[in-house]
């Protein structure tokens, strides 16, 4: 039987495919019903039918071993369902076929569900997001289509931030002019593309005091004795192909010897956020790796896109599988590239010999939108312009009734974790598991994120902790067994996660729980020889002003409980600090001694005998009442803990009140409460002069146990 539909041409004598009009299947006129095709029939007709041939080729790709056409008396069939991805394009060009082979044709696949997707490729639909792939090189015209689509449809989600020339490096902001092949001072309002890549250890051409004048001359980029890396060369090719003129790349646009280099580092949020898009060299291990696929013959993997022409100008292809997660690449493991990823608004990702588009609204592969494929995973973004941040509830939970009824009593002020802090916590967790070539870069490589978040938090960051949420920020915990970060030039405080090597994070309450802490401490910051200043201007580790509130009576009249109890309000003893680099935290608090049951107790997940990841040490805190030793709390150590475990001789200090009733002694899960029934505490050890304390870990201790331990009020300098 010859197919008579003139739109389809002739399939030959294939009864399978004449049952379904392929044009209608992929058009908006189609019903979702498509006739199944038997496995045996598709293979029998593959010589006379292009569609059956594509089915047979795809089946062989997924099941290369011995197959059968019946299983337990049931014929193996290709079952079809018409799908479409969420898109604003016309229906024609957005529909595809989801194909399932069942039952599995091979005994090796008996427990698998074999599925694939068939996409239409039509020359009459230039705006379709389905494409044939050139195996020799990447068609950059596809990338131009992605940019145009995002410009047209994603303005509110993917719009540009303020220009770095408006707030940031200003007149020293330079760009690579890809037309004149030189480095220029950015023209006003210039549109540019940024590059994110791995430097590596090989030295390539850089902008410095010696090269700045030369590189400003036309044609100078490729005329130097020291070459620029292949990655930058390929990026220049991409920028030209996209019809743009300017490229920002740190090696050539930041003078590596200028005093204002740090100004650029602090402006990474504006530099990457204002870029038209960011080119990502995710395949590269250094600046000479290039962008595979940009030059003919440089794709790093064989991209075998199965396809068949159904009639002139119309083909059907098998959608390619998604590549491995770029988080596993060298680029995805580096500290500096993390903020470049988070702060960019759109990414053109060159990875595994192909190119991908990710913005805050879409994820496209060369052949088709990733959302129609299985296991499509968006990269992590920083929601720095999210409108909900501006409407976030005040983290201050006022207990006004206690103030009205008992004006002479202590008035507690409670603090909950706001949305903006949750975003910060996610960034810390991801960033601290990445690697830095130079350990001293731990703060610098986070500066762009800090800068962006500080706009919403209202205050600057202190050793990478948000000063306006200091009470919560100090409660970070290690995810691995850590060691102190060592540096010859910079001193990183133990109370911040930057002072430790290894992943850190913040415990988060469950979806139906609300973590609250009770403020107990007024914080002073000692940073250099100047007098200590109040953190957050009022000494509270929380600022209400950025949230659009007027400082309430709670904030204005609030007195830190331990400072008041000790009769030390406003007093600060002189402390002989050996180094004035800082920053140090100084505060009055309650101190006491407890016993640590060290290395005896761990979370169930830490019992991984063959794991290469060394989990942090969890311990119980005990107090002694008479001859009995009772459970008082729980502790997570940063490193190995104290050099020597001595009964009742380990000192803890109070950081804040914890609004929890208690915790499960086995799992460590907490039960939240309306009242602070525990203290958030820090295990410390002192220097030889007993002047400066160092953090060893954090935990929680029951208030009742704390009060029974005969605590003392002390002025602490925490380094």
C-alpha positions as CSV (number, residue, x, y, z in Angstrom):
1,X,0.0,0.0,0.0
2,X,1.5,3.3,-1.1
3,X,0.9,6.4,1.1
4,X,-1.1,8.9,-1.0
5,X,-0.9,12.0,1.3
6,X,1.1,14.5,-0.9
7,X,2.5,16.2,2.2
8,X,4.4,13.0,3.1
9,X,5.6,11.7,-0.2
10,X,5.9,7.9,-0.5
11,X,6.9,5.7,2.4
12,X,6.6,2.6,0.3
13,X,4.3,-0.3,1.2
14,X,4.3,0.3,5.0
15,X,0.9,-0.3,6.5
16,X,2.2,0.9,9.9
17,X,2.9,4.4,8.9
18,X,0.0,5.0,6.6
19,X,-2.2,4.6,9.7
20,X,-0.9,7.9,11.1
21,X,-0.4,11.2,9.2
22,X,3.0,12.4,10.5
23,X,2.2,16.0,9.5
24,X,-1.0,16.0,11.6
25,X,0.8,14.3,14.5
26,X,3.2,17.2,14.9
27,X,0.6,20.0,14.2
28,X,-1.9,21.7,16.4
29,X,-4.7,19.9,14.5
30,X,-3.5,16.5,15.8
31,X,-5.3,14.4,18.4
32,X,-3.0,12.8,21.0
33,X,-3.8,9.3,19.6
34,X,-1.0,7.6,17.6
35,X,-1.2,4.0,16.6
36,X,1.3,1.6,18.1
37,X,3.8,-0.2,15.9
38,X,5.0,-3.7,16.5
39,X,8.7,-4.1,17.1
40,X,8.8,-6.9,14.4
41,X,7.0,-4.8,11.8
42,X,9.3,-1.8,12.3
43,X,12.4,-3.9,11.7
44,X,10.7,-5.7,8.7
45,X,9.8,-2.4,7.0
46,X,13.0,-0.4,7.7
47,X,14.2,-0.7,4.1
48,X,11.1,0.8,2.6
49,X,9.9,3.2,5.4
50,X,12.0,6.1,6.7
51,X,10.0,6.3,9.9
52,X,10.3,2.6,10.7
53,X,14.0,2.8,9.9
54,X,14.4,5.6,12.5
55,X,12.5,3.5,15.1
56,X,14.7,0.4,14.4
57,X,18.0,2.4,14.5
58,X,17.0,4.0,17.8
59,X,15.9,0.7,19.3
60,X,19.3,-0.8,18.3
61,X,21.1,2.2,19.9
62,X,19.3,1.6,23.2
63,X,19.3,-2.2,23.1
64,X,22.5,-3.2,21.2
65,X,22.3,-6.8,22.6
66,X,20.1,-9.7,21.5
67,X,16.4,-8.7,21.4
68,X,13.1,-10.6,20.9
69,X,9.9,-9.4,19.3
70,X,7.7,-11.2,21.9
71,X,7.9,-11.7,25.6
72,X,5.7,-14.1,27.5
73,X,3.4,-14.2,24.4
74,X,3.0,-10.4,24.3
75,X,4.4,-8.6,21.2
76,X,7.0,-6.0,21.8
77,X,5.6,-2.6,20.5
78,X,6.6,1.0,20.1
79,X,3.9,3.0,21.9
80,X,3.5,6.7,21.1
81,X,2.1,9.7,22.9
82,X,2.0,13.2,21.6
83,X,3.7,15.7,24.0
84,X,4.6,19.4,23.9
85,X,6.9,21.4,26.0
86,X,5.8,24.6,27.8
87,X,6.5,27.3,25.3
88,X,4.9,30.4,23.7
89,X,5.7,29.4,20.2
90,X,2.9,28.1,17.9
91,X,1.9,24.5,18.5
92,X,3.4,23.5,15.2
93,X,7.0,23.1,16.1
94,X,6.6,22.4,19.8
95,X,5.1,19.0,19.7
96,X,7.1,15.8,19.9
97,X,6.5,12.1,20.2
98,X,7.3,10.3,23.5
99,X,8.1,6.7,22.6
100,X,8.0,3.7,25.0
101,X,9.2,0.2,24.1
102,X,7.2,-2.4,26.0
103,X,7.6,-5.0,27.1
104,X,11.4,-4.7,27.1
105,X,12.9,-6.5,24.1
106,X,16.0,-7.8,25.9
107,X,16.3,-9.8,29.1
108,X,19.1,-7.4,30.1
109,X,16.6,-4.6,30.1
110,X,13.8,-6.4,32.0
111,X,13.8,-3.9,34.9
112,X,14.1,-0.8,32.7
113,X,11.6,1.4,31.0
114,X,13.0,2.0,27.5
115,X,11.9,5.5,26.3
116,X,13.0,8.0,23.8
117,X,11.7,11.1,22.1
118,X,11.2,11.9,18.4
119,X,11.3,15.6,17.3
120,X,10.2,17.2,14.0
121,X,12.7,19.3,12.1
122,X,11.2,21.5,9.5
123,X,12.8,24.1,7.3
124,X,9.5,26.0,7.1
125,X,9.6,26.7,10.8
126,X,12.7,28.8,11.4
127,X,11.7,29.7,14.9
128,X,11.3,26.1,16.0
129,X,13.6,25.0,18.8
130,X,14.1,21.6,17.2
131,X,17.3,21.3,15.2
132,X,19.5,19.1,13.1
133,X,23.0,19.0,14.6
134,X,26.1,19.5,12.5
135,X,28.6,16.8,13.7
136,X,31.6,18.8,12.5
137,X,30.9,22.1,14.5
138,X,28.4,24.0,16.5
139,X,25.9,26.1,14.5
140,X,26.1,29.4,16.4
141,X,23.0,30.7,14.6
142,X,21.1,28.5,17.0
143,X,22.6,30.5,19.9
144,X,21.4,33.7,18.2
145,X,17.9,32.3,18.1
146,X,18.1,31.5,21.9
147,X,19.2,35.1,22.7
148,X,16.3,36.6,20.6
149,X,13.8,34.3,22.2
150,X,15.0,35.3,25.7
151,X,15.0,39.0,24.8
152,X,11.5,38.7,23.5
153,X,9.9,36.6,26.1
154,X,11.9,36.7,29.4
155,X,12.4,40.4,30.0
156,X,11.1,40.4,33.6
157,X,13.1,37.3,34.7
158,X,16.3,37.8,32.7
159,X,16.6,41.5,32.5
160,X,20.0,43.3,32.9
161,X,21.3,44.6,36.2
162,X,23.0,48.0,36.6
163,X,26.0,48.6,34.5
164,X,29.4,48.2,36.1
165,X,30.3,51.6,34.7
166,X,27.5,53.1,36.8
167,X,28.4,51.6,40.1
168,X,31.7,49.7,40.4
169,X,35.0,50.0,38.5
170,X,33.7,53.0,36.5
171,X,36.2,54.6,34.2
172,X,38.7,51.7,34.7
173,X,36.2,49.1,33.3
174,X,37.7,47.6,30.2
175,X,36.5,45.4,27.5
176,X,38.0,43.4,24.6
177,X,37.0,44.9,21.3
178,X,36.7,41.8,19.1
179,X,36.5,43.8,15.9
180,X,39.6,46.0,16.5
181,X,41.3,43.1,18.4
182,X,42.4,45.3,21.3
183,X,41.5,46.2,24.9
184,X,39.4,49.4,25.3
185,X,37.8,51.4,28.1
186,X,34.2,50.6,28.0
187,X,32.1,53.0,25.9
188,X,29.0,54.3,27.8
189,X,26.2,51.8,27.8
190,X,28.3,49.2,25.8
191,X,26.7,45.8,25.6
192,X,29.1,43.0,26.2
193,X,29.4,39.2,26.7
194,X,31.4,37.8,29.7
195,X,33.6,34.7,29.9
196,X,33.7,32.2,32.7
197,X,36.5,29.6,32.5
198,X,39.3,27.9,34.5
199,X,42.6,29.7,34.4
200,X,44.9,26.8,35.1
201,X,48.6,27.3,35.9
202,X,50.0,28.2,32.5
203,X,50.7,31.8,31.9
204,X,49.0,33.6,29.0
205,X,48.8,37.2,27.9
206,X,47.4,39.4,30.8
207,X,46.7,43.1,31.2
208,X,49.2,44.7,33.5
209,X,51.3,47.8,33.9
210,X,53.6,46.7,31.1
211,X,51.0,45.6,28.6
212,X,48.2,48.1,29.2
213,X,49.4,50.7,26.7
214,X,50.3,48.1,24.0
215,X,47.0,46.2,24.2
216,X,45.1,49.4,23.7
217,X,46.3,49.5,20.1
218,X,44.2,48.1,17.2
219,X,45.2,44.6,16.2
220,X,47.5,44.1,19.3
221,X,45.7,41.1,20.8
222,X,47.1,38.5,18.4
223,X,50.4,40.3,17.8
224,X,52.1,39.7,21.1
225,X,54.9,37.3,21.8
226,X,52.9,35.8,24.7
227,X,49.7,34.3,23.3
228,X,46.2,34.5,24.6
229,X,44.6,31.2,25.6
230,X,42.6,29.2,23.1
231,X,39.5,29.5,25.2
232,X,39.6,33.3,24.9
233,X,40.3,33.0,21.2
234,X,37.3,30.8,20.7
235,X,35.2,33.1,22.9
236,X,36.1,36.0,20.6
237,X,34.9,33.9,17.6
238,X,31.6,33.3,19.4
239,X,31.1,37.0,20.2
240,X,31.6,37.9,16.5
241,X,29.2,35.2,15.4
242,X,26.6,36.5,17.7
243,X,26.9,39.9,16.2
244,X,28.3,41.5,19.3
245,X,31.5,43.6,19.6
246,X,32.7,43.4,23.2
247,X,33.9,40.6,25.5
248,X,34.8,40.8,29.2
249,X,37.5,38.4,30.3
250,X,39.3,38.9,33.6
251,X,42.8,38.2,32.3
252,X,42.6,41.0,29.7
253,X,40.1,43.4,31.3
254,X,41.4,43.7,34.9
255,X,44.9,45.2,35.3
256,X,46.5,42.5,37.4
257,X,49.0,45.1,38.9
258,X,46.6,48.0,39.6
259,X,45.7,49.0,43.1
260,X,42.0,49.0,42.2
261,X,42.0,45.4,41.2
262,X,40.1,44.7,44.4
263,X,37.4,47.1,43.3
264,X,36.8,44.8,40.3
265,X,36.7,41.8,42.5
266,X,34.0,43.4,44.7
267,X,32.0,44.3,41.5
268,X,31.7,40.8,40.1
269,X,27.9,40.9,40.7
270,X,27.6,43.9,38.5
271,X,30.1,42.7,35.9
272,X,28.4,39.3,35.3
273,X,24.9,40.5,36.0
274,X,25.1,43.3,33.4
275,X,26.5,41.1,30.7
276,X,24.3,40.1,27.8
277,X,25.2,36.5,28.6
278,X,28.1,34.6,30.0
279,X,30.1,32.1,27.9
280,X,31.0,29.1,30.0
281,X,34.0,26.9,29.1
282,X,32.8,24.0,31.2
283,X,35.0,21.4,29.4
284,X,38.3,23.2,30.1
285,X,41.0,22.4,32.6
286,X,42.8,25.6,31.8
287,X,42.7,28.7,29.5
288,X,44.0,26.8,26.5
289,X,41.3,24.1,26.4
290,X,39.2,26.1,24.0
291,X,35.5,25.8,23.3
292,X,35.1,22.4,21.6
293,X,32.8,22.6,18.6
294,X,33.4,26.3,17.8
295,X,36.2,25.4,15.3
296,X,35.4,22.7,12.7
297,X,36.5,19.2,13.8
298,X,36.9,20.1,17.5
299,X,33.9,18.5,19.1
300,X,35.2,16.3,21.9
301,X,32.6,13.6,21.5
302,X,30.8,12.0,18.6
303,X,27.3,13.5,18.5
304,X,25.3,10.8,16.6
305,X,21.9,12.3,16.0
306,X,19.7,9.7,14.4
307,X,17.4,11.2,11.8
308,X,15.4,10.4,8.7
309,X,14.1,12.7,6.0
310,X,10.3,12.1,5.7
311,X,9.9,14.5,2.7
312,X,12.0,17.3,1.4
313,X,12.4,20.0,4.1
314,X,10.9,17.8,6.8
315,X,12.8,15.3,9.0
316,X,12.3,13.4,12.2
317,X,15.2,12.9,14.6
318,X,15.8,11.1,17.9
319,X,16.4,13.6,20.7
320,X,19.8,13.3,22.2
321,X,20.3,12.4,25.9
322,X,21.4,15.1,28.3
323,X,25.1,15.1,29.1
324,X,26.5,14.6,32.5
325,X,25.9,17.3,35.1
326,X,28.5,20.1,34.5
327,X,28.8,20.2,38.3
328,X,31.2,17.3,37.9
329,X,33.5,19.2,35.5
330,X,36.6,21.1,36.6
331,X,34.7,24.4,36.0
332,X,31.9,23.1,38.2
333,X,34.3,22.3,41.0
334,X,36.2,25.7,41.2
335,X,35.4,28.4,43.8
336,X,35.8,31.4,41.5
337,X,33.4,30.0,38.8
338,X,30.6,29.5,41.4
339,X,29.8,33.2,41.7
340,X,30.2,33.7,38.0
341,X,27.5,31.0,37.6
342,X,25.2,32.4,40.2
343,X,25.5,36.1,39.2
344,X,25.1,35.7,35.5
345,X,21.6,36.1,34.1
346,X,22.1,33.9,31.0
347,X,24.6,31.2,30.3
348,X,25.9,29.8,27.0
349,X,27.4,26.6,28.3
350,X,30.0,24.8,26.1
351,X,30.2,21.3,27.6
352,X,31.0,17.8,26.3
353,X,31.5,19.0,22.7
354,X,28.1,20.7,22.6
355,X,26.5,24.0,23.5
356,X,23.6,24.6,25.9
357,X,21.5,27.6,26.9
358,X,20.4,28.3,30.5
359,X,18.6,31.4,31.7
360,X,16.2,31.9,34.6
361,X,13.3,30.9,32.4
362,X,14.6,28.2,30.0
363,X,17.1,25.4,29.3
364,X,17.9,24.5,25.7
365,X,20.1,21.9,24.1
366,X,21.4,22.1,20.6
367,X,18.7,19.7,19.3
368,X,15.8,20.5,21.5
369,X,14.6,22.1,24.8
370,X,16.0,20.2,27.8
371,X,12.7,20.4,29.5
372,X,11.3,17.6,27.2
373,X,14.2,15.3,28.2
374,X,14.5,13.2,31.3
375,X,16.4,14.4,34.3
376,X,16.8,17.9,33.0
377,X,18.4,19.8,35.9
378,X,18.7,23.6,36.0
379,X,21.9,25.1,37.5
380,X,21.7,27.0,40.7
381,X,20.9,30.7,40.4
382,X,21.1,33.5,43.0
383,X,17.6,35.0,43.1
384,X,19.1,38.4,43.7
385,X,16.3,40.4,42.1
386,X,13.4,38.4,43.5
387,X,10.5,40.7,44.3
388,X,9.6,38.5,47.3
389,X,12.7,39.6,49.1
390,X,11.4,43.2,49.2
391,X,8.2,41.8,50.7
392,X,9.8,39.4,53.2
393,X,8.4,39.5,56.6
394,X,10.5,41.1,59.3
395,X,12.7,38.5,61.0
396,X,12.1,40.2,64.3
397,X,9.3,38.5,66.3
398,X,8.2,41.1,68.8
399,X,6.8,39.9,72.1
400,X,4.9,43.2,72.7
401,X,2.5,41.7,75.3
402,X,5.3,41.0,77.7
403,X,6.5,44.5,77.3
404,X,3.0,45.9,77.9
405,X,2.2,43.7,80.9
406,X,5.6,43.6,82.6
407,X,7.4,46.8,81.7
408,X,10.2,46.2,84.2
409,X,10.9,42.6,83.1
410,X,13.4,41.6,80.6
411,X,11.9,41.8,77.1
412,X,13.1,39.0,74.8
413,X,13.5,39.7,71.1
414,X,13.2,36.8,68.8
415,X,14.7,36.4,65.3
416,X,13.6,34.0,62.5
417,X,15.5,33.1,59.4
418,X,14.2,35.3,56.5
419,X,14.1,34.3,52.8
420,X,17.2,36.3,51.9
421,X,19.3,34.4,54.5
422,X,18.0,31.1,53.1
423,X,19.5,32.1,49.8
424,X,22.8,33.0,51.4
425,X,22.8,29.6,53.2
426,X,22.4,27.7,50.0
427,X,25.2,29.6,48.4
428,X,27.5,28.9,51.4
429,X,26.8,25.1,51.2
430,X,27.6,24.9,47.5
431,X,30.6,27.3,47.5
432,X,32.5,25.7,50.4
433,X,32.6,22.3,48.8
434,X,34.5,23.8,45.8
435,X,38.2,24.1,45.4
436,X,40.5,27.2,45.3
437,X,44.0,27.1,43.8
438,X,45.0,29.8,46.4
439,X,43.3,29.2,49.8
440,X,43.6,33.0,50.6
441,X,40.9,33.6,47.9
442,X,38.2,32.2,50.1
443,X,36.6,35.7,50.7
444,X,37.6,37.3,47.4
445,X,35.9,34.5,45.3
446,X,32.7,35.1,47.3
447,X,32.7,38.9,47.1
448,X,30.3,39.2,44.2
449,X,27.7,37.1,46.0
450,X,28.3,39.1,49.2
451,X,27.9,42.4,47.3
452,X,24.7,41.4,45.7
453,X,23.2,40.0,49.0
454,X,24.3,43.1,50.9
455,X,21.9,45.2,48.9
456,X,19.0,43.2,50.4
457,X,20.5,42.7,53.8
458,X,21.3,46.4,54.3
459,X,24.8,46.0,55.8
460,X,28.2,44.8,54.6
461,X,29.6,41.3,55.2
462,X,32.0,40.5,58.0
463,X,34.4,37.7,57.2
464,X,31.8,36.5,54.7
465,X,29.0,36.5,57.3
466,X,26.1,39.0,56.9
467,X,26.5,41.5,59.7
468,X,22.8,42.2,59.7
469,X,22.0,38.6,60.5
470,X,25.1,37.8,62.7
471,X,23.2,35.9,65.4
472,X,22.0,33.3,62.9
473,X,25.1,33.5,60.7
474,X,27.4,32.3,63.5
475,X,25.4,29.1,63.8
476,X,26.9,27.5,60.6
477,X,28.0,23.9,60.9
478,X,30.6,21.8,59.2
479,X,29.5,19.1,56.7
480,X,32.9,17.4,56.7
481,X,35.8,17.0,59.2
482,X,37.5,20.4,58.8
483,X,40.9,21.9,59.5
484,X,41.8,25.5,60.2
485,X,42.6,27.6,57.1
486,X,46.2,28.7,57.2
487,X,47.5,31.9,55.6
488,X,50.7,33.9,55.7
489,X,49.1,37.2,54.7
490,X,45.6,37.1,56.0
491,X,44.0,36.0,59.2
492,X,40.7,34.2,58.8
493,X,38.6,34.1,62.1
494,X,37.6,30.8,63.5
495,X,34.0,32.0,64.1
496,X,33.4,32.3,60.3
497,X,33.3,29.4,57.9
498,X,36.1,31.1,55.9
499,X,38.4,30.2,58.7
500,X,38.0,26.5,58.0
501,X,38.8,24.3,55.0
502,X,35.9,22.1,54.0
503,X,32.2,22.3,53.2
504,X,30.0,24.2,55.7
505,X,26.3,24.9,55.8
506,X,23.3,25.8,57.9
507,X,20.7,23.5,59.4
508,X,17.3,24.4,58.1
509,X,13.9,23.7,59.7
510,X,11.4,21.5,58.0
511,X,8.7,22.9,55.7
512,X,6.2,23.1,58.5
513,X,8.6,24.4,61.1
514,X,9.9,27.9,61.8
515,X,13.4,28.3,63.3
516,X,13.6,31.1,65.9
517,X,16.4,32.3,68.1
518,X,16.3,34.6,71.0
519,X,18.8,37.5,71.1
520,X,21.1,37.6,74.1
521,X,24.3,39.3,72.9
522,X,25.4,42.7,71.9
523,X,28.3,42.3,69.3
524,X,31.3,44.6,68.9
525,X,33.7,44.3,66.0
526,X,37.4,44.8,66.6
527,X,39.1,45.2,63.2
528,X,42.5,46.9,63.5
529,X,43.8,49.4,66.0
530,X,40.7,51.5,66.0
531,X,38.1,51.3,68.8
532,X,35.6,48.4,68.5
533,X,32.4,49.4,66.8
534,X,28.9,48.1,67.4
535,X,27.9,45.5,64.8
536,X,25.0,46.6,62.7
537,X,25.1,50.1,64.3
538,X,23.1,49.0,67.3
539,X,25.0,45.9,68.4
540,X,22.1,43.6,67.5
541,X,22.9,40.9,65.0
542,X,19.8,41.9,63.1
543,X,18.7,45.1,61.3
544,X,15.1,45.9,60.7
545,X,15.7,48.9,58.5
546,X,16.5,47.0,55.2
547,X,13.1,45.4,55.5
548,X,11.3,48.7,55.3
549,X,10.6,48.9,59.1
550,X,11.3,51.6,61.6
551,X,13.4,50.4,64.5
552,X,10.8,49.2,67.0
553,X,10.8,49.8,70.7
554,X,12.3,46.3,71.0
555,X,15.4,47.3,69.1
556,X,15.7,50.7,70.7
557,X,15.2,49.5,74.3
558,X,16.7,46.1,74.0
559,X,19.4,45.2,76.5
560,X,21.6,42.1,76.2
561,X,20.7,39.9,79.1
562,X,24.1,38.7,80.1
563,X,25.6,42.2,79.9
564,X,22.8,43.5,82.1
565,X,22.9,40.6,84.6
566,X,26.7,41.2,85.0
567,X,26.2,44.9,85.6
568,X,28.5,45.6,82.7
569,X,26.3,47.6,80.4
570,X,28.4,49.7,78.0
571,X,31.7,48.6,79.6
572,X,34.4,46.9,77.5
573,X,37.6,45.8,79.3
574,X,40.9,46.4,77.5
575,X,42.2,43.2,75.8
576,X,45.8,42.7,74.8
577,X,45.2,41.2,71.3
578,X,48.5,39.8,69.8
579,X,47.6,40.7,66.2
580,X,45.5,43.7,65.2
581,X,44.6,42.3,61.8
582,X,41.2,41.0,62.9
583,X,38.4,40.9,62.6
584,X,37.5,39.9,66.2
585,X,34.1,39.7,67.8
586,X,33.9,41.1,71.4
587,X,30.9,40.6,73.6
588,X,29.6,39.9,77.2
589,X,28.2,36.4,77.5
590,X,27.6,33.5,79.9
591,X,30.4,30.9,80.1
592,X,30.4,27.5,81.7
593,X,32.2,24.1,81.7
594,X,30.8,20.7,80.6
595,X,32.0,17.2,79.7
596,X,32.2,16.1,76.1
597,X,31.5,12.5,75.2
598,X,34.0,12.6,72.4
599,X,34.0,10.3,69.3
600,X,31.4,8.1,70.9
601,X,28.4,9.2,69.0
602,X,27.7,10.0,65.3
603,X,24.8,10.5,63.1
604,X,23.7,7.3,61.2
605,X,24.9,8.8,57.9
606,X,28.4,9.3,59.3
607,X,28.8,5.5,59.7
608,X,30.3,5.1,56.2
609,X,33.1,2.6,56.5
610,X,34.4,3.0,52.9
611,X,33.6,6.7,52.3
612,X,36.4,9.0,51.3
613,X,34.5,11.9,52.8
614,X,35.3,12.3,56.5
615,X,32.2,13.4,58.2
616,X,32.3,15.8,61.2
617,X,32.4,14.5,64.7
618,X,29.1,14.7,66.6
619,X,29.2,14.4,70.4
620,X,27.0,14.6,73.4
621,X,27.5,17.3,76.1
622,X,27.1,16.0,79.6
623,X,26.7,17.8,83.0
624,X,27.4,16.3,86.4
625,X,24.9,16.6,89.2
626,X,26.1,15.0,92.4
627,X,27.4,11.6,91.3
628,X,25.3,11.4,88.2
629,X,26.2,12.5,84.7
630,X,23.3,13.6,82.6
631,X,22.7,14.6,79.0
632,X,22.9,18.4,78.6
633,X,23.1,18.9,74.9
634,X,24.6,18.1,71.6
635,X,27.7,19.3,69.8
636,X,29.2,19.3,66.3
637,X,33.0,19.8,66.1
638,X,34.7,21.6,63.3
639,X,37.9,19.5,63.4
640,X,39.1,16.8,65.8
641,X,38.1,19.0,68.8
642,X,40.2,19.6,71.9
643,X,43.7,18.0,72.1
644,X,42.7,16.3,75.3
645,X,39.3,15.3,76.6
646,X,39.1,16.2,80.3
647,X,36.0,15.5,82.5
648,X,34.1,18.8,83.0
649,X,36.9,21.0,81.7
650,X,35.6,22.1,78.3
651,X,34.4,25.7,78.1
652,X,31.3,26.8,76.3
653,X,29.9,30.2,75.7
654,X,26.3,31.3,74.9
655,X,25.6,32.8,71.5
656,X,21.8,33.1,71.6
657,X,18.6,31.3,72.9
658,X,17.3,28.4,70.8
659,X,13.5,28.1,70.6
660,X,13.5,24.3,70.7
661,X,12.2,21.9,73.4
662,X,14.9,19.4,72.8
663,X,16.4,16.9,70.4
664,X,16.4,13.1,69.7
665,X,19.6,11.7,71.3
666,X,20.0,9.3,68.4
667,X,19.2,11.3,65.2
668,X,19.8,14.8,66.6
669,X,16.5,16.0,65.2
670,X,15.1,18.9,67.2
671,X,11.6,19.8,68.4
672,X,10.7,23.4,68.0
673,X,9.0,25.5,70.7
674,X,7.5,28.9,71.3
675,X,9.9,29.5,74.1
676,X,13.7,29.4,74.3
677,X,14.3,26.2,76.3
678,X,17.9,25.7,75.1
679,X,21.0,27.9,74.3
680,X,22.9,28.0,71.1
681,X,26.5,27.5,72.4
682,X,30.0,27.5,71.1
683,X,32.9,25.3,72.3
684,X,36.0,27.4,72.6
685,X,39.6,27.2,73.6
686,X,41.8,30.1,74.7
687,X,45.3,31.2,73.7
688,X,48.2,31.0,76.1
689,X,47.5,34.5,77.5
690,X,43.8,33.6,77.9
691,X,42.9,36.7,75.9
692,X,41.5,35.4,72.7
693,X,39.1,32.4,72.2
694,X,38.9,30.2,69.2
695,X,35.9,28.3,68.0
696,X,36.1,24.5,68.1
697,X,32.4,23.7,67.4
698,X,28.8,24.7,68.1
699,X,25.8,23.0,69.6
700,X,22.8,23.4,71.9
701,X,22.5,23.0,75.7
702,X,19.4,22.9,77.8
703,X,18.9,26.1,79.7
704,X,18.1,24.2,82.9
705,X,21.4,22.3,82.6
706,X,23.2,25.5,81.9
707,X,21.8,27.3,85.0
708,X,22.8,24.3,87.2
709,X,26.4,24.4,85.9
710,X,27.2,27.6,87.9
711,X,28.0,29.8,84.8
712,X,29.9,33.1,85.0
713,X,29.5,36.3,83.0
714,X,32.6,37.2,81.0
715,X,33.8,39.6,78.3
716,X,34.9,37.4,75.3
717,X,37.2,38.2,72.4
718,X,36.6,35.7,69.7
719,X,39.2,35.3,67.0
